[in-house]
Amino acid sequence: MKFSRQILSSSFSLDKVPGWTCPWCDKSAVSGKKDDFRIIESVQSKSQHSHPEWEPFRITGTFCGTLICSDENCGEQVVVSGLMEVEERGWCDEGEYFSSYEEILTPLFFVPAIKLFNIGNNIPIAIKDAILETFSAFWQDLSTAGNKIRKVCELIMNDKKIVKTYIDKNGKRKEYSLHTRIDFFGKLKKGEREQKAYGLLMAIKWIGNSSSHVNNSLTKADIINGLEMLHHILELLYDKDYMRIYKLGREYNKKKGPLKHPLFGTRHL
């Protein structure tokens, strides 16, 4: 599954429900029709209807709906819920102004959680679990999502055997900061893929740091950027097909011609 920024950054209307990747089969999309959703106007919103300046665009509330996988052999169902507001859509026709109102839905919860990108089979289980936590947090709280992405970077450093602690001058064991560990990774791992990952890891660390500040200026775009960088880091460090093609290229450059023996088995052909 390719990383899709659009599906993460947009609210939607019932006339065009997005198709998120099914959390079970990882192939087809889960989506819904208008009748699969229930719109609930809040009590506070209803109380404003009697106000002399009330307009339909002031309506707010919540929604819940059911999404179903398009693959009949799968049929997984996902419950989605979140916030509802009404937007006015205006247009002019032959000098006359017209308008209509549309319910706009912003998802906050998916059960089971949907995957924002594919997690490869080669990803260690601890890292995979932390990524899934990030997916859930993304819809609900930006600061939590930023901290979760930072945690994934820490687990990647653990998996790559980057030293975690040291003994200070008083003989006490202390932990290295994530910044220092990423620096160690950049100095110890000299491969092209590792060096590319190094810069992305450091960038995500800054997003994570901002998430911990009380008055942070973190935006949804920042978290989406962090997720996209994380997706590429996983490709660089864990995708065997990605690594295989680079190794293949190096071998041809080394031989400066055809290879005498196949570098990989026929399953890659």
C-alpha contacts under 8 A as a table, 3 or more apart, distances in Angstrom:
res1	aa1	res2	aa2	distance
1	M	21	T	7.98
1	M	26	D	7.95
1	M	27	K	7.73
1	M	117	F	5.91
1	M	118	N	5.29
2	K	117	F	6.61
2	K	118	N	7.53
3	F	116	L	7.33
3	F	117	F	5.66
3	F	228	E	6.60
3	F	231	H	7.50
4	S	7	I	5.86
4	S	8	L	6.95
4	S	116	L	7.96
4	S	117	F	7.93
5	R	8	L	5.37
5	R	9	S	6.25
5	R	224	I	6.83
6	Q	9	S	5.32
6	Q	10	S	6.16
7	I	10	S	5.82
7	I	18	P	7.08
7	I	20	W	7.68
8	L	116	L	7.76
8	L	224	I	7.32
9	S	220	K	7.38
9	S	221	A	7.48
9	S	224	I	7.79
10	S	106	T	7.84
11	S	104	I	6.55
11	S	105	L	5.59
11	S	106	T	4.76
11	S	107	P	7.21
12	F	16	K	6.62
12	F	17	V	6.21
12	F	18	P	7.23
12	F	104	I	5.63
12	F	105	L	5.33
12	F	106	T	6.77
13	S	16	K	5.54
13	S	17	V	6.31
13	S	102	E	7.24
13	S	103	E	6.06
13	S	104	I	4.94
13	S	105	L	6.00
14	L	17	V	5.61
14	L	33	K	7.20
14	L	34	K	5.43
14	L	103	E	7.45
14	L	104	I	7.76
14	L	105	L	7.94
15	D	34	K	6.99
17	V	31	S	6.43
17	V	32	G	6.37
17	V	33	K	7.15
18	P	31	S	6.28
19	G	29	A	5.01
19	G	30	V	5.35
19	G	31	S	4.80
20	W	29	A	5.19
20	W	30	V	5.35
20	W	31	S	6.71
20	W	114	I	7.20
21	T	26	D	6.02
21	T	27	K	6.51
21	T	28	S	5.95
21	T	29	A	4.52
21	T	30	V	6.05
21	T	114	I	6.81
21	T	115	K	6.70
21	T	116	L	7.73
22	C	25	C	5.83
22	C	26	D	5.18
22	C	27	K	6.50
22	C	28	S	5.79
22	C	29	A	5.23
22	C	30	V	5.28
22	C	69	C	6.07
22	C	76	E	7.23
22	C	114	I	6.68
22	C	115	K	7.69
23	P	26	D	5.64
23	P	112	P	7.16
23	P	113	A	6.88
23	P	114	I	5.04
23	P	115	K	5.99
24	W	74	C	7.75
24	W	76	E	6.65
25	C	28	S	6.91
25	C	74	C	6.69
26	D	118	N	7.39
28	S	69	C	6.40
28	S	70	S	6.05
28	S	71	D	6.05
29	A	68	I	8.00
29	A	69	C	5.53
29	A	70	S	5.80
29	A	71	D	7.84
30	V	67	L	5.33
30	V	68	I	4.84
30	V	69	C	4.07
30	V	70	S	6.08
30	V	76	E	7.82
30	V	77	Q	7.51
30	V	78	V	7.41
31	S	66	T	7.94
31	S	67	L	4.60
31	S	68	I	5.57
31	S	69	C	6.64
31	S	70	S	7.42
32	G	36	D	5.95
32	G	37	F	7.83
32	G	65	G	7.69
32	G	66	T	6.39
32	G	67	L	4.69
32	G	68	I	6.33
33	K	36	D	5.34
33	K	37	F	7.35
34	K	37	F	5.78
35	D	38	R	7.67
36	D	65	G	5.49
36	D	66	T	5.60
36	D	67	L	7.51
37	F	63	F	7.00
37	F	64	C	5.75
37	F	65	G	4.05
37	F	66	T	6.62
38	R	63	F	5.61
38	R	64	C	5.48
38	R	65	G	6.14
39	I	61	G	7.50
39	I	62	T	6.21
39	I	63	F	4.57
39	I	64	C	6.88
39	I	84	M	7.49
40	I	61	G	5.60
40	I	62	T	5.27
40	I	63	F	5.81
41	E	45	S	6.53
41	E	46	K	6.83
41	E	59	I	7.00
41	E	60	T	5.87
41	E	61	G	4.21
41	E	62	T	6.45
41	E	84	M	7.95
42	S	45	S	5.17
42	S	46	K	6.36
42	S	60	T	6.31
42	S	61	G	4.53
42	S	62	T	7.15
43	V	46	K	5.12
43	V	47	S	6.26
44	Q	47	S	5.18
44	Q	48	Q	6.83
45	S	48	Q	5.47
45	S	49	H	7.30
45	S	58	R	7.35
45	S	59	I	5.63
45	S	60	T	5.84
45	S	61	G	7.25
46	K	49	H	5.64
46	K	59	I	7.56
47	S	50	S	6.93
48	Q	51	H	5.50
48	Q	54	W	6.77
49	H	54	W	5.84
49	H	55	E	7.90
50	S	54	W	7.05
51	H	54	W	5.22
54	W	58	R	6.99
55	E	58	R	5.80
55	E	59	I	7.95
56	P	59	I	5.68
56	P	86	V	6.88
56	P	101	Y	7.12
57	F	85	E	7.41
57	F	86	V	4.74
57	F	87	E	5.22
57	F	88	E	5.93
57	F	101	Y	6.91
58	R	85	E	7.58
58	R	86	V	6.69
59	I	85	E	5.91
59	I	86	V	5.67
60	T	83	L	7.70
60	T	84	M	5.55
60	T	85	E	4.39
60	T	86	V	6.60
61	G	83	L	5.96
61	G	84	M	4.92
61	G	85	E	6.40
62	T	81	S	7.37
62	T	82	G	5.64
62	T	83	L	4.28
62	T	84	M	4.79
63	F	81	S	5.45
63	F	82	G	5.58
63	F	83	L	6.06
63	F	84	M	6.14
63	F	105	L	7.25
64	C	79	V	7.20
64	C	80	V	5.63
64	C	81	S	4.12
64	C	82	G	6.69
65	G	79	V	5.79
65	G	80	V	5.31
65	G	81	S	6.33
66	T	77	Q	6.61
66	T	78	V	5.71
66	T	79	V	4.66
66	T	80	V	6.22
67	L	77	Q	5.55
67	L	78	V	4.98
67	L	79	V	6.23
67	L	80	V	7.28
68	I	75	G	6.13
68	I	76	E	5.82
68	I	77	Q	4.57
68	I	78	V	6.41
69	C	72	E	7.27
69	C	74	C	6.61
69	C	75	G	4.98
69	C	76	E	5.29
69	C	77	Q	6.45
70	S	74	C	7.91
70	S	75	G	6.91
71	D	74	C	5.33
71	D	75	G	6.09
72	E	75	G	5.27
78	V	110	F	6.57
78	V	111	V	5.55
78	V	112	P	5.94
79	V	109	F	7.96
79	V	110	F	5.69
79	V	111	V	5.18
79	V	112	P	7.25
80	V	107	P	6.65
80	V	108	L	7.58
80	V	109	F	5.60
80	V	110	F	4.59
80	V	111	V	6.59
81	S	107	P	5.64
81	S	108	L	6.04
81	S	109	F	5.39
81	S	110	F	6.83
82	G	105	L	6.93
82	G	106	T	5.61
82	G	107	P	4.36
82	G	108	L	4.62
82	G	109	F	6.42
83	L	105	L	5.83
83	L	106	T	5.23
83	L	107	P	6.56
83	L	108	L	7.36
84	M	103	E	6.57
84	M	104	I	5.68
84	M	105	L	4.69
84	M	106	T	6.43
85	E	103	E	5.77
85	E	104	I	5.38
85	E	105	L	6.73
86	V	101	Y	6.41
86	V	102	E	5.46
86	V	103	E	4.51
86	V	104	I	5.82
87	E	101	Y	5.61
87	E	102	E	5.39
87	E	103	E	6.47
87	E	104	I	6.80
88	E	99	S	6.61
88	E	100	S	5.78
88	E	101	Y	4.56
88	E	102	E	6.50
89	R	99	S	5.41
89	R	100	S	5.27
89	R	101	Y	5.96
89	R	102	E	7.33
90	G	97	Y	7.05
90	G	98	F	5.64
90	G	99	S	4.12
90	G	100	S	6.49
91	W	97	Y	5.84
91	W	98	F	5.40
91	W	99	S	6.27
92	C	95	G	5.90
92	C	96	E	5.35
92	C	97	Y	4.44
92	C	98	F	6.00
93	D	96	E	5.23
93	D	97	Y	6.49
93	D	98	F	7.51
107	P	110	F	7.73
107	P	139	W	6.67
108	L	139	W	4.68
108	L	140	Q	5.21
109	F	113	A	7.64
109	F	136	S	7.35
109	F	139	W	6.47
109	F	140	Q	7.02
110	F	113	A	4.89
110	F	114	I	6.45
110	F	136	S	7.52
111	V	114	I	7.59
113	A	132	L	7.73
113	A	135	F	7.08
113	A	136	S	5.89
114	I	135	F	7.13
114	I	136	S	7.70
115	K	118	N	6.66
115	K	132	L	7.13
115	K	135	F	6.29
116	L	135	F	6.25
117	F	231	H	7.21
119	I	123	I	6.97
119	I	128	K	6.94
120	G	123	I	5.71
120	G	238	Y	7.81
120	G	239	D	7.01
122	N	238	Y	6.05
122	N	239	D	6.87
122	N	240	K	7.71
123	I	127	I	6.66
123	I	128	K	6.15
123	I	234	L	7.72
123	I	238	Y	6.33
124	P	127	I	5.49
124	P	128	K	6.19
124	P	159	D	7.94
125	I	128	K	4.93
125	I	129	D	6.09
126	A	129	D	5.29
126	A	130	A	6.35
126	A	155	L	7.35
127	I	130	A	5.14
127	I	131	I	6.22
127	I	152	V	5.99
127	I	155	L	6.04
127	I	156	I	6.95
128	K	131	I	5.13
128	K	132	L	6.34
129	D	132	L	5.14
129	D	133	E	6.40
130	A	133	E	5.07
130	A	134	T	6.39
130	A	148	K	6.94
130	A	151	K	7.24
130	A	152	V	5.96
131	I	134	T	4.96
131	I	135	F	6.39
131	I	148	K	7.54
131	I	149	I	7.25
131	I	152	V	6.57
132	L	135	F	5.03
132	L	136	S	6.56
133	E	136	S	5.28
133	E	137	A	6.28
133	E	148	K	6.98
134	T	137	A	5.09
134	T	138	F	6.04
134	T	145	A	5.37
134	T	148	K	5.24
134	T	149	I	6.27
135	F	138	F	5.35
135	F	139	W	7.58
135	F	145	A	7.72
136	S	139	W	6.38
136	S	140	Q	7.34
137	A	140	Q	5.28
137	A	141	D	5.81
137	A	142	L	7.33
137	A	144	T	6.14
137	A	145	A	4.95
137	A	148	K	7.85
138	F	141	D	6.12
138	F	142	L	6.15
138	F	144	T	7.73
138	F	145	A	5.09
138	F	223	I	7.64
139	W	142	L	7.69
141	D	144	T	5.45
141	D	145	A	6.24
142	L	145	A	5.04
142	L	146	G	6.14
142	L	211	S	7.52
142	L	218	L	7.20
142	L	219	T	7.20
142	L	220	K	6.60
142	L	223	I	6.93
143	S	146	G	5.10
143	S	147	N	6.29
143	S	211	S	4.45
143	S	212	S	6.86
143	S	218	L	7.37
144	T	147	N	5.13
144	T	148	K	6.14
144	T	211	S	7.02
145	A	148	K	5.00
145	A	149	I	6.27
145	A	223	I	7.12
146	G	149	I	5.23
146	G	150	R	6.36
146	G	207	I	6.24
146	G	208	G	4.83
146	G	210	S	7.88
146	G	211	S	5.35
146	G	223	I	6.27
146	G	226	G	7.85
147	N	150	R	5.02
147	N	151	K	6.25
147	N	208	G	5.01
147	N	209	N	7.61
147	N	211	S	5.91
147	N	212	S	7.03
148	K	151	K	4.97
148	K	152	V	6.46
148	K	208	G	7.82
149	I	152	V	5.14
149	I	153	C	6.66
149	I	204	I	7.29
149	I	208	G	6.75
149	I	226	G	7.27
149	I	227	L	7.41
149	I	230	L	7.78
150	R	153	C	5.15
150	R	154	E	6.54
150	R	204	I	6.58
150	R	205	K	5.79
150	R	207	I	7.74
150	R	208	G	4.98
150	R	209	N	7.96
151	K	154	E	5.04
151	K	155	L	6.36
152	V	155	L	5.10
152	V	156	I	6.23
153	C	156	I	5.05
153	C	157	M	6.36
153	C	201	L	6.56
153	C	204	I	7.83
153	C	205	K	7.58
154	E	157	M	5.13
154	E	158	N	6.39
154	E	178	L	6.55
155	L	158	N	4.91
155	L	159	D	6.15
156	I	159	D	4.99
156	I	160	K	6.15
157	M	160	K	5.09
157	M	161	K	6.34
157	M	162	I	5.37
157	M	181	R	7.02
157	M	182	I	7.20
157	M	185	F	7.46
158	N	161	K	5.14
158	N	162	I	5.87
158	N	163	V	7.72
158	N	164	K	7.51
159	D	162	I	7.67
162	I	181	R	6.40
162	I	184	F	6.95
162	I	185	F	6.42
163	V	181	R	6.98
164	K	175	E	5.87
164	K	176	Y	5.68
164	K	181	R	7.07
165	T	173	R	6.52
165	T	174	K	5.44
165	T	175	E	4.22
165	T	176	Y	5.46
166	Y	173	R	5.57
166	Y	174	K	5.45
166	Y	175	E	6.37
166	Y	176	Y	7.07
167	I	170	N	7.74
167	I	171	G	5.54
167	I	172	K	5.36
167	I	173	R	4.46
167	I	174	K	6.12
168	D	171	G	5.33
168	D	172	K	5.44
168	D	173	R	6.33
168	D	174	K	6.76
169	K	172	K	7.42
176	Y	180	T	6.17
176	Y	181	R	6.50
177	S	180	T	5.26
177	S	181	R	6.38
178	L	181	R	5.02
178	L	182	I	6.10
178	L	205	K	7.51
179	H	182	I	5.27
179	H	183	D	6.28
179	H	202	M	7.01
179	H	205	K	7.16
180	T	183	D	4.98
180	T	184	F	6.22
181	R	184	F	4.93
181	R	185	F	6.19
182	I	185	F	4.87
182	I	186	G	6.24
182	I	198	Y	6.73
182	I	201	L	7.03
182	I	202	M	6.68
183	D	186	G	5.05
183	D	187	K	6.34
183	D	198	Y	7.81
184	F	187	K	5.18
184	F	188	L	5.98
185	F	188	L	5.21
185	F	189	K	5.66
185	F	198	Y	7.03
186	G	189	K	5.62
186	G	190	K	7.00
186	G	194	E	7.14
186	G	195	Q	6.11
186	G	198	Y	5.49
187	K	190	K	6.67
189	K	194	E	5.84
189	K	195	Q	7.13
190	K	194	E	6.50
190	K	195	Q	6.42
191	G	194	E	5.23
191	G	195	Q	6.20
192	E	195	Q	5.21
192	E	196	K	6.32
193	R	196	K	5.19
193	R	197	A	6.18
193	R	236	L	5.44
193	R	237	L	6.86
194	E	197	A	4.94
194	E	198	Y	5.97
194	E	236	L	7.14
194	E	237	L	6.89
195	Q	198	Y	4.94
195	Q	199	G	6.81
196	K	199	G	5.73
196	K	200	L	6.79
196	K	236	L	7.77
197	A	200	L	5.14
197	A	201	L	5.99
197	A	232	H	7.94
197	A	233	I	5.31
197	A	236	L	6.57
197	A	237	L	7.46
198	Y	201	L	5.18
198	Y	202	M	6.30
199	G	202	M	5.27
199	G	203	A	6.31
200	L	203	A	5.02
200	L	204	I	6.25
200	L	229	M	6.05
200	L	230	L	7.52
200	L	233	I	6.97
201	L	204	I	5.19
201	L	205	K	6.22
201	L	229	M	7.96
201	L	230	L	7.68
201	L	233	I	7.53
202	M	205	K	4.97
202	M	206	W	6.64
203	A	206	W	5.39
203	A	207	I	6.76
203	A	226	G	7.89
204	I	207	I	5.06
204	I	208	G	6.22
204	I	226	G	5.60
204	I	229	M	7.42
204	I	230	L	7.68
205	K	208	G	4.96
205	K	209	N	6.11
206	W	209	N	5.01
206	W	210	S	6.32
207	I	210	S	5.27
207	I	211	S	6.44
207	I	218	L	7.72
207	I	222	D	7.10
207	I	223	I	7.59
207	I	226	G	7.11
208	G	211	S	5.07
208	G	212	S	6.89
209	N	212	S	5.54
209	N	213	H	7.16
210	S	213	H	5.45
210	S	216	N	5.71
210	S	217	S	7.55
210	S	218	L	6.75
211	S	216	N	6.45
211	S	218	L	6.82
212	S	216	N	7.64
213	H	216	N	5.21
218	L	222	D	6.28
218	L	223	I	7.78
219	T	222	D	5.22
219	T	223	I	6.80
220	K	223	I	5.23
220	K	224	I	6.25
221	A	224	I	5.02
221	A	225	N	6.05
222	D	225	N	5.02
222	D	226	G	6.18
223	I	226	G	4.90
223	I	227	L	6.16
224	I	227	L	5.06
224	I	228	E	6.16
225	N	228	E	5.14
225	N	229	M	6.20
226	G	229	M	5.15
226	G	230	L	6.06
227	L	230	L	4.96
227	L	231	H	6.09
228	E	231	H	5.07
228	E	232	H	6.48
229	M	232	H	5.19
229	M	233	I	6.20
230	L	233	I	4.95
230	L	234	L	6.30
231	H	234	L	5.36
231	H	235	E	6.57
232	H	235	E	4.98
232	H	236	L	6.17
233	I	236	L	5.02
233	I	237	L	6.11
234	L	237	L	5.28
234	L	238	Y	5.42
234	L	239	D	6.75
235	E	238	Y	5.60
235	E	239	D	4.71
235	E	242	Y	6.70
236	L	239	D	6.41
236	L	242	Y	7.01
236	L	243	M	7.38
238	Y	243	M	7.92
239	D	242	Y	5.24
239	D	243	M	6.31
240	K	243	M	4.97
240	K	244	R	5.83
241	D	244	R	4.88
241	D	245	I	6.31
242	Y	245	I	5.67
242	Y	246	Y	6.80
243	M	246	Y	5.36
243	M	247	K	6.29
244	R	247	K	5.09
244	R	248	L	6.11
245	I	248	L	4.96
245	I	249	G	6.27
246	Y	249	G	5.08
246	Y	250	R	6.30
247	K	250	R	5.09
247	K	251	E	6.30
248	L	251	E	5.25
248	L	252	Y	6.51
248	L	263	L	7.23
249	G	252	Y	5.31
249	G	253	N	6.27
250	R	253	N	5.09
250	R	254	K	6.05
251	E	254	K	4.95
251	E	255	K	6.12
251	E	259	L	7.72
252	Y	255	K	5.11
252	Y	256	K	5.57
252	Y	257	G	5.97
252	Y	258	P	6.77
252	Y	259	L	6.83
253	N	256	K	5.00
253	N	257	G	7.50
255	K	258	P	7.07
255	K	259	L	6.82
259	L	262	P	6.71
259	L	263	L	7.86
262	P	265	G	7.04
264	F	267	R	8.00
264	F	268	H	6.75
265	G	268	H	6.13
265	G	269	L	7.71
266	T	269	L	5.22
